[in-house]
Amino acid sequence: MKTNNHSEIGWHMILGAIVFLMLVPIVFALSNSFKTLQDAFNTIFEIIPSHPTLENYRHVFEKLPFVQITLNTFLIAASVTAFKTITSLFAAYSFVYFEYKGKQYHAIEQSGRDDRRQNEIAGRGWTILNVWHEDLCDDNLFALLEDSLLRALGHRFRPSAAFYERQRLLRSRLVPGLRSFS
């Protein structure tokens, strides 16, 4: 991979260190599985054991019902996966095809509204504001919309009593029309 600046090299070094730290316990456990008990408790860290042995693996397969444990694990994992898939399929079907009270609160647009309220187009200085019906009807959401609009315009604003009166008048004219439209 070709990098163009020093910050990318720095990020790659940080990510490499994180990967190394995540792999060390796995390598340590695998290395210890090939050591004798005395070598495993040795204070010197050896990735490749000086006297590798398969005795630990023989112990697992002879003393424990390893095959039965593995089959039980696969059986439970497969049944849970199948059950979750079927119930998710039924839930998705109901969300799409059935009408019920409160359906609008399950919409993707509703859950992602705050994340997508202000989308700035990089490099151009443009800002897109998404205005929703609830933004105009709910007092708290209207205040957030107002704040987003002022930030997009780059203004600091200290509202006066006259501003609140104009805001109340505007909303009293807008909201009834929106409610009859929706």
C-alpha positions as CSV (number, residue, x, y, z in Angstrom):
1,M,0.0,0.0,0.0
2,K,1.4,3.4,-1.0
3,T,1.1,6.2,1.5
4,N,1.4,9.9,0.6
5,N,1.9,11.6,3.9
6,H,3.3,11.1,7.4
7,S,-0.1,10.9,9.1
8,E,-1.0,7.8,7.1
9,I,2.2,6.2,8.1
10,G,1.5,7.1,11.7
11,W,-2.0,5.6,11.5
12,H,-0.6,2.4,9.9
13,M,1.9,2.1,12.7
14,I,-0.8,2.5,15.3
15,L,-3.0,0.0,13.6
16,G,-0.1,-2.4,13.3
17,A,0.6,-2.1,17.0
18,I,-3.1,-2.8,17.8
19,V,-3.1,-5.9,15.6
20,F,0.1,-7.1,17.3
21,L,-1.4,-6.6,20.8
22,M,-4.5,-8.5,19.7
23,L,-2.5,-11.5,18.2
24,V,-0.1,-11.9,21.2
25,P,-2.6,-13.8,23.4
26,I,-3.6,-16.1,20.6
27,V,0.1,-16.9,19.7
28,F,0.8,-17.3,23.4
29,A,-2.0,-19.8,23.9
30,L,-1.1,-21.8,20.8
31,S,2.6,-21.8,21.8
32,N,1.7,-23.0,25.3
33,S,-0.4,-25.8,24.0
34,F,2.7,-27.5,22.5
35,K,4.7,-27.1,25.8
36,T,5.0,-29.3,28.8
37,L,3.5,-28.0,32.1
38,Q,7.0,-27.1,33.4
39,D,7.9,-25.3,30.2
40,A,4.5,-23.4,30.1
41,F,5.3,-21.9,33.6
42,N,8.8,-20.9,32.6
43,T,9.4,-17.2,32.9
44,I,11.1,-17.0,29.5
45,F,8.6,-16.3,26.7
46,E,9.3,-18.6,23.8
47,I,7.1,-18.5,20.7
48,I,8.5,-21.7,19.4
49,P,8.9,-24.3,22.3
50,S,12.3,-25.8,22.7
51,H,10.8,-29.2,23.3
52,P,7.4,-29.3,21.5
53,T,5.0,-32.1,22.5
54,L,1.5,-33.2,21.6
55,E,0.8,-34.5,25.1
56,N,-1.7,-31.7,25.9
57,Y,-3.7,-32.6,22.8
58,R,-3.7,-36.3,23.6
59,H,-4.9,-35.5,27.1
60,V,-7.9,-33.4,25.7
61,F,-9.0,-36.1,23.3
62,E,-8.5,-39.1,25.7
63,K,-9.8,-37.6,29.0
64,L,-12.6,-35.3,27.8
65,P,-15.5,-36.1,25.5
66,F,-14.2,-33.5,23.0
67,V,-16.2,-34.7,20.0
68,Q,-19.4,-34.6,22.0
69,I,-18.6,-31.1,23.4
70,T,-17.9,-29.8,19.9
71,L,-21.1,-31.4,18.4
72,N,-23.2,-29.8,21.3
73,T,-21.6,-26.4,20.6
74,F,-22.4,-26.6,16.8
75,L,-25.9,-27.9,17.5
76,I,-26.7,-25.0,19.9
77,A,-25.1,-22.4,17.6
78,A,-27.0,-23.7,14.6
79,S,-30.3,-23.8,16.3
80,V,-29.9,-20.3,17.8
81,T,-28.9,-18.9,14.4
82,A,-31.9,-20.6,12.7
83,F,-34.3,-19.3,15.3
84,K,-33.0,-15.7,15.2
85,T,-33.1,-15.8,11.4
86,I,-36.7,-16.9,11.3
87,T,-37.9,-14.5,13.9
88,S,-36.0,-11.6,12.2
89,L,-37.6,-12.6,8.9
90,F,-41.1,-12.4,10.5
91,A,-40.4,-9.1,12.1
92,A,-39.0,-7.6,8.9
93,Y,-42.1,-8.8,7.0
94,S,-44.4,-7.2,9.5
95,F,-42.5,-3.9,9.4
96,V,-42.8,-3.8,5.6
97,Y,-46.3,-5.1,4.9
98,F,-48.5,-4.5,8.0
99,E,-50.0,-1.2,9.1
100,Y,-50.0,-0.6,12.9
101,K,-50.0,2.3,15.3
102,G,-46.6,3.7,15.8
103,K,-45.1,2.4,12.5
104,Q,-43.6,5.7,11.7
105,Y,-41.3,5.4,14.7
106,H,-39.7,2.3,13.2
107,A,-38.7,3.9,9.9
108,I,-35.0,4.2,9.0
109,E,-35.5,7.9,8.3
110,Q,-36.8,8.5,11.8
111,S,-34.0,6.7,13.6
112,G,-31.3,8.4,11.5
113,R,-32.8,11.9,11.6
114,D,-30.3,13.4,14.1
115,D,-27.3,11.8,12.3
116,R,-28.4,13.3,8.9
117,R,-29.8,16.6,10.1
118,Q,-26.8,18.6,8.8
119,N,-24.8,17.2,6.0
120,E,-22.0,19.4,4.8
121,I,-20.7,19.0,1.3
122,A,-17.0,18.8,1.7
123,G,-14.9,21.4,-0.1
124,R,-17.8,23.5,-1.2
125,G,-19.1,25.1,2.0
126,W,-22.7,24.1,1.2
127,T,-24.9,22.7,3.9
128,I,-28.0,20.6,3.4
129,L,-30.6,20.7,6.2
130,N,-33.2,17.9,6.4
131,V,-36.4,19.3,7.9
132,W,-38.9,16.8,9.3
133,H,-42.6,17.2,10.3
134,E,-41.7,16.5,13.9
135,D,-39.0,19.3,13.8
136,L,-41.7,21.9,13.3
137,C,-44.3,20.4,15.7
138,D,-42.1,19.6,18.7
139,D,-40.6,22.4,20.8
140,N,-37.3,20.7,21.5
141,L,-36.8,19.5,18.0
142,F,-37.7,23.0,16.6
143,A,-35.0,24.5,18.9
144,L,-32.5,22.0,17.6
145,L,-33.5,22.8,14.0
146,E,-33.1,26.5,14.7
147,D,-29.6,25.9,16.2
148,S,-28.6,23.8,13.2
149,L,-29.8,26.5,10.8
150,L,-27.9,29.3,12.7
151,R,-24.7,27.1,12.7
152,A,-25.1,26.5,9.0
153,L,-25.4,30.2,8.4
154,G,-22.4,30.8,10.7
155,H,-24.3,33.2,13.0
156,R,-24.3,33.5,16.7
157,F,-27.7,34.5,17.9
158,R,-29.2,35.7,21.2
159,P,-33.0,35.6,20.9
160,S,-35.1,38.4,22.2
161,A,-38.7,38.5,23.4
162,A,-39.7,39.8,19.9
163,F,-38.0,36.8,18.3
164,Y,-39.9,34.3,20.4
165,E,-43.2,36.1,19.6
166,R,-42.4,35.9,15.8
167,Q,-41.4,32.2,16.3
168,R,-44.7,31.4,18.1
169,L,-46.7,33.2,15.3
170,L,-44.8,31.4,12.5
171,R,-45.4,28.0,14.2
172,S,-49.0,28.7,14.9
173,R,-49.5,29.2,11.2
174,L,-47.3,26.3,10.0
175,V,-48.2,23.5,12.4
176,P,-52.0,23.3,11.8
177,G,-51.3,23.1,8.0
178,L,-48.7,20.4,8.5
179,R,-51.0,18.4,10.8
180,S,-53.8,18.5,8.2
181,F,-51.4,17.6,5.4
182,S,-49.8,14.6,7.2
